[in-house]
């Protein structure tokens, strides 16, 4: 039992048509249920505010959401790329550098794993159906409820993910059309979907907690112990 609840900063979703920030309640519910206090960041911060927040909060959750702008990893826009939010891109990539410098616990989910990889020098597939060949196309955008898993992930032995999940194979949900292609030099891939698509990354030398997952454990934690432990171990690290 934690004696005090760590403050967990969540990067905001951004409705670009209305220029409105918002948050899916599944993230808030998962953080609170696992012992943290979730705080949603505003979509625009100046550098002084960003530095202050990087020092202030105990852990940082980079949430899911829309595509990142392809210019951020040196590409033209592929025809199947989706909507982007330059405000959100700027916030998250600026914040990531400061959070890593402060060595605060980091959890990236879906878009969040892609932010971690791009921010540290990697890139992504802009569109899996047109860029990633599979002899049996896996439903990375699943046709049923997010609370139901849709494919498996193979977990690397000895990894942080293996310690958390306590299994070599886990079942995950899936709702993404982009994913990591070239891995950032300082990251290690520790979870793979069928056909070797990267689904989890870690930074082995990071002193606290650093994990990015391509699936959405915030919809699975109530019924799945591995998903629950992703949040509980992240929040335990934030409480230290």
ZIJO-V437643 format. One record per run of one state. SS is the DSSP state (H for helix, E for strand, C for the rest). FROM is the first residue (numbers start at 1). LEN is the number of residues. If there is no record, write none. Layout:
SS_FROM_LEN + SS_FROM_LEN
This chain:
C_1_5 + E_6_5 + C_11_2 + E_13_3 + C_16_4 + E_20_3 + C_23_2 + H_25_9 + C_34_2 + E_36_5 + C_41_6 + H_47_10 + C_57_2 + E_59_4 + C_63_4 + E_67_1 + C_68_2 + H_70_4 + C_74_10 + E_84_1 + C_85_1 + H_86_17 + C_103_2 + E_105_5 + C_110_1 + H_111_9 + C_120_4 + E_124_2 + C_126_2 + H_128_4 + C_132_9 + E_141_1 + C_142_9 + E_151_5 + C_156_4 + H_160_6 + C_166_3 + E_169_4 + C_173_2 + E_175_1 + C_176_3 + E_179_2 + C_181_7 + E_188_5 + C_193_1 + H_194_3 + C_197_1 + E_198_5 + C_203_7 + E_210_4 + C_214_3 + H_217_3 + C_220_5 + H_225_15 + C_240_1
